[in-house]
């Protein structure tokens, strides 16, 4: 287990130590669960009361936060960023999904393999694949023909990447993700469905993080594109020909329909649905459980959906909603009568 002094942590995360800088730290934790030797963080004022009961040896906090005696502070303007950096340094996650090339892996003779590549047990690497330096392929993965994976990218267990896809450098793709499956392309002839071959690719930039069991469909003719720095949570669906620009974050169970375009630095809350063939401009924040059915052309925060409420209240409001059209017609009739008087 990695152990660092507070001074080492402070230098790494850009914080100032207030107290004994030689104190060893072995892990990160919340204020509520921390034990001696842990460092916790305070980034939200509603948890301030937990400072009085925490057993953490040190707390990452803002410069103006008053700490109880016995707790050392690491002071910085953005404690949550400090926590993220400290957690990276003290991370106990296995550093790689595989080590070396396992004897059971099936690697086609035409595959181009860079230096220090690792391929886990029972993985299949098809013909024409290019694996950059320090690529790691976890257990039971499949990488399809002519796919390219950039340097330092890691696939966790049972990731499937279909043919002709491109994945950039320093990407992390979590277990069960499928990249490059067919988009939902069909034509109807007399009530019978005729499949449209999906001839595009999935092109993923650098530093992209994709959560577990997410699906990114290949394009119908043009490519589905995920640009640099995008982060996508678990169980998301990215349909064919979607375009997601740099540094956008998409939370779990979100659905992007075909040919939707998302700008830079957007934040999309969980369980949202984005209609097909629309564009969302840069710097848009969409609350969870929203349904976006038309273009968004101005940066800012947007929301839709119905928040949870007590059942009796929700049923009463639901009944009134069904009466809305009748109420509208009655008001319209009254307005017309008043105009005639």
N, C-alpha and C positions, 0 to 999 in steps of 0.2 A: 504494500500500500504506500502511495506517495505521501510524504510528509514535508511540509514547507514551513519556514518561519513566517511570522506576520510581516517582517520586513521584505522577505522574498515575494510574498503575495502582493504587498503594497506596491512594490516596484513593477510587478507584472501587470497589475490592473490599473495603475495610475492613481493610487489612493495615498492618503497620509495617515500614518499610524499615530494613534493617541494612546500611549501606554507602553507596555513592555514589548518591544519589537522582536525580541528573541523567542517569544512564545511559539512552540510548535503547533501546527494545525494539520490534522489528518483527514478532515473531510468537511463537506458542506451539509447544511440541514436547515429546516425551517426553525423559526423561533420556538415553536411548540415542541418539536421533536429533538432538538439539538442536545447533545451531551458534552461534557468537558472534552476539549480537543477539537470541537467542531467550530466552524464559523457560520453564522447565520446572516440574514440580511433584513433590512427594513426598507421597503420601497413603497408601502401603502400605509397611510396614517391610521387606518382602522385596526391595524395589528400592533399599534404602539403600546397598548396595555400589556402585550405579551413580553415586553422587555423586563417587566418586574418579576416574571417567573421563569424566564428562559435559563437553561443551564449552559448555553453557548459560552465559549471562552472569549469570543470576539464577535462583533456585529459590523457588517458593512452598512453604513448609513450616511445620510446627508450631513453637511457640516453643522447645521443648527439643531440636530437632535441631541437631547440630553439623555445620557446613558446612566443606568444605575451603577453604583460603585462595584468594582470587581469585574466589570465587563470592559474590554478594550475595544476601541472604535477604529475602524478603517473608514476614514472620511473621504467622500467624493460626491460630486454633483449628481451622478446617476447611479444610485446603489444597485438597481436591477442589472445594469450593464456590468457593474463590478461583480455581482453574483454570477452572471453568465461566464465571465472570464475566469473567475476563481473555480467554478465548477469544471471548466475545461481542464484546468491545471490539476485538479484533484479527482478527475474522472476515473471510476473503477470499471467502466465498460471494457470488455476485451478490445484490444487495439485493432484487431483485424478479424475478418470473417473466415480466413483460411491462412495457412502457412505452407509455402511450397506448392508443387503440383501433385495432387493426390493420385496414387496409381489407378484409382477407379475412374478418374476424369477422362472423358473422351474428347480429345483435341484433334481436329482435322489437321492433316499434314500441311495444308496451305495457310494455316493461321500464322499471322505475324505477331510475335510476342516480344514485348519490351523487356527491360531489365527489372528484376525483383518482382515479377508477376506471381501471384498466388492463385491457385484454382482448387476449390474444395471438392470433396468426395461427390461422385456421381453427377458432376456438372458436365454439360455438353457444349462445346464450342464448335460451331459449324464452319463450313468452308468460307475462306475469304475474310474472316474476322481479323480486325486489327486491334490489339490490346496495347495501350501505351505503358510507359514505365510505371512501376509500383501500383498497377491495377490489382485489385483483389476481388475474386469471384467466390462467393460463399457456396455452401453445400447445396447441391441439387438445382443449380441455376441452368438456364438455357439461353445461349446467345446465338441468334440466327445468322444466316449467311450474309456476308458483306457488311455486317454491322461494325462500327468503329466506336471504341471506348477510350477516352482520353486519360492521360496520366493522373495517377493518384485517386482515381475514382474507385469506390467500393460498392459492391453489391452484396447485401446480406442474403440469407438463405431463400431459395426457391423463387428468385426473381426470374421473370421471362422477358426477354427482349427479342422481338421478331426481326425479320430480315431488313437490311438496308437502313437501319436506324443509326443515328449519330448521338453519342453522349459525350459531353465535354469533359474538361479536367476538374478534379477536386469535387466531384459530385458524390452524393451518398444516396443510395436507393435501398429502401427497407424491404423486409421480407414480404413475399407474396405479390409484389407489384408486377403489373403487366404493361409493357410498353410496346406499341406498334401493332396491337390487334386491329382487326378490321373496324372501321367506322360503320355507323348504322346507315348504310346507303342502299336504298331499294327503290325500284319503280313499280307502279301498279298497272297491270294490264288485265282488265276484265275481272278484277277481284283477286288476281293471282300476283304474288310478289316475285319480281325479277331482281336478282342480286346485282348490284353495281360493284365491280371490282374496285378495291381501294388501292390506288396505285402510288399514292404519296408516301412520305416517310414521317417519322417523328424525329425532330432535330432539337436536341437539348443542349443548352449552353454550359458555361462553366459555373461551378459553385452552386449547383442546384441540389436541393434536398427534397426527396420525395418520400412520403410516409408509407406505411405498410398497407398493402392491399388496395393501392390506388391504381386506376387504369387510365392510360393515355392512348387514345386511338390514333392510328395513322391517318394521314390525309387521304381524301378521295382522289384528287389530282395533284393539288399543291400539298405542301407539308404542314403538319401540326408543329408549332414552334413554341418552345419554352426558353425564354432568354436568360441571360446570366443572373445569378443571385436570387432566383425565384425559390420560394419555399412552399411546399404543398404538403398538407397534413394527410392523415390516414383516410382511406376509403373515399377518396374523391374520384369523380368521373370527368375526364377532359375529352370531349368529343372531337371528331375529325375536323381538321383545318382550324382549330382554335389557335389563338395567338396570345401568349402571356408575356408582357414586357418586363424589363429588368426590375428586380428587387420587390416584386409583388408577393404578398403572403396570402395563402388560401387555407382556411381552417377546414376541419374534418367534415366529411359527408356533403361537401359542396359539389354541385353539378354545373358544368359549363357545356351548353349545347353547341352544336356544330357551327363553325365559322364565327363564333364570338371572339371579340378582340378586347383584351384587358390591357390598360396602360401601365406605366411605370409607378412603382411605390404604392400600389393599391393594397388595401387591407380588406379581405372578404371574410365575413364571419361564417361560422359553421352552419351547415345545413341550408345554405343559400342556393338559389337556382338562377342561372343567368341564361336568358333566352338566346336562341341562335340568331346569327346574322346581325348582331348589334355590337356597338363599340362603347367602351367605358374609358373615359379620358384618364390622364395621369392623376395621382394623388387623391383618389376617391376611397372613402371608408364606407363599407356596407355592413350594416348590423346583421347578426346571425338570424337565420330563418327568413331572410328577405327573398323576394322574388322580383328580379329585374326584367321587365318586359319591353323596355324601350331604351334608347341610347341615353347615356349620361355624358354631358358635354362640359359640365362645370365641376371643378374639384370641390370636395366637401364631404359631409357625412350624409348617408341615406339609409332609410330603414323601411320595412314593411312587415307584414305578418301580425298575428294576434298574440299578445303576451298571455301567459297563464293567469287565471283568475279563479276564485272560489267557484265550485261547480254550479251552485245555485245562481250566482251572478252571471256566469257564462251562459247558462241555459236561458236566462231571462233576456240577456242581450241578443242571443241567437234568435229568439222568437221575435224580438223587435226588428232585427235585421230583415227577417222575411216580410215584415210589414212595411219596409221602407218604400217600395215602389207604390204601394197603395197610398201611403202618406204623401209621397211626392205628387201623385195625381190629384189628391184632394187639395193640396196647397195650390197647385197650378190652377185648379178650377176656381178656388176662392180669389186668387189674384186676377183672373179674367173677369170675375164678377165685379171686383172692386174697380177695375179699369172702365167698366161700362157704366158705373154709377156717376 
